[in-house]
Amino acid sequence: MYVEFKGDGLADVARIGLVTTSKTGRTLYYRGHSFRSLKGGYKANYYDVETGEEYWISGCRKDGMDALYNTDIEIDEDIRERYWIEIRGMPECVDVSSFRGKGQH
């Protein structure tokens, strides 16, 4: 999944990583954090249950245009190879652990 902290700027920290869900599917878990849906938010769709901070979490796009605005994207080591081969279809990039996301705007 694509996980971007929305913080106080338009684009902040972004990562590609494995996200798990609760049995009910109402809660997402990533790197020790729990997220719940904002059910309609502006440039954010989830919030951290503990801190209330807002995030954009979505499935990864094949074209890499996950970010709304230009931002650096880091890929978690445990998903890096799978991301480049299965999602992006770019096996020549399996050693790349970060890239600059162009953004949609």
C-alpha positions in Angstrom: 0.0 0.0 0.0 1.0 3.6 -0.5 1.1 5.4 2.9 1.6 9.2 3.1 1.7 11.3 6.3 -0.2 14.5 5.5 1.3 16.5 8.4 1.3 20.3 8.1 2.3 20.4 4.5 0.7 19.3 1.2 3.1 16.4 0.9 5.2 14.9 3.6 6.7 11.5 4.3 5.6 8.7 1.9 6.2 5.0 1.9 5.3 1.8 0.1 4.8 -1.0 2.6 2.7 -4.0 3.7 -0.5 -2.9 5.5 -2.6 -5.5 7.3 -6.3 -5.2 8.3 -8.3 -6.1 11.3 -10.8 -9.0 11.0 -13.6 -6.5 10.4 -11.6 -4.5 7.9 -12.3 -1.3 9.8 -8.7 -0.8 11.0 -5.5 -0.8 9.1 -2.1 -1.6 10.7 1.3 -0.4 9.5 4.6 -0.1 11.4 3.0 -0.3 14.8 0.3 2.3 14.0 -3.5 1.7 13.8 -5.5 3.7 11.2 -9.2 4.2 10.8 -11.1 5.8 7.9 -11.9 9.5 8.0 -15.0 8.7 5.9 -14.5 11.6 3.7 -11.5 13.9 4.2 -9.7 16.5 2.3 -6.5 15.1 0.9 -6.4 12.5 3.6 -8.5 9.4 4.0 -7.3 7.8 7.3 -6.2 9.0 10.7 -3.8 7.5 13.3 -6.0 6.2 16.1 -3.4 7.2 18.8 -2.3 10.7 17.5 -5.2 11.8 15.3 -2.7 12.6 12.5 -4.0 12.3 9.0 -2.7 10.0 6.2 -3.4 9.1 2.7 -3.4 5.3 2.3 -4.2 3.6 -0.9 -3.3 0.7 -3.2 -0.1 1.2 -5.2 -0.6 2.4 -8.8 1.2 0.6 -11.6 2.4 4.0 -13.1 3.9 5.1 -9.7 1.6 8.2 -9.6 0.4 7.5 -6.1 1.3 11.0 -4.6 -1.0 14.0 -5.1 2.1 16.3 -5.1 5.8 15.7 -5.8 7.3 13.8 -2.9 10.1 11.4 -2.0 8.8 7.8 -1.6 10.7 5.1 0.3 10.0 1.4 -0.2 10.1 -0.9 2.8 12.8 -3.6 2.4 10.3 -6.5 2.9 8.2 -5.4 -0.1 10.8 -3.8 -2.4 11.3 -6.6 -4.8 7.6 -7.5 -5.0 6.7 -3.9 -5.6 9.0 -3.4 -8.6 8.2 -6.8 -10.2 4.5 -7.4 -9.5 3.1 -3.9 -9.2 5.3 -1.7 -11.4 6.5 -4.4 -13.8 10.0 -3.1 -13.7 12.3 -5.9 -12.5 15.4 -3.9 -13.5 14.6 -1.6 -10.5 14.5 -4.2 -7.7 17.6 -2.6 -6.1 15.9 0.8 -5.9 14.7 1.6 -2.4 13.4 5.1 -3.0 12.3 7.4 -5.8 10.8 10.8 -6.4 7.1 10.6 -7.0 6.0 13.1 -9.6 2.6 13.6 -8.1 -0.7 14.1 -9.9 -0.6 17.9 -9.7 
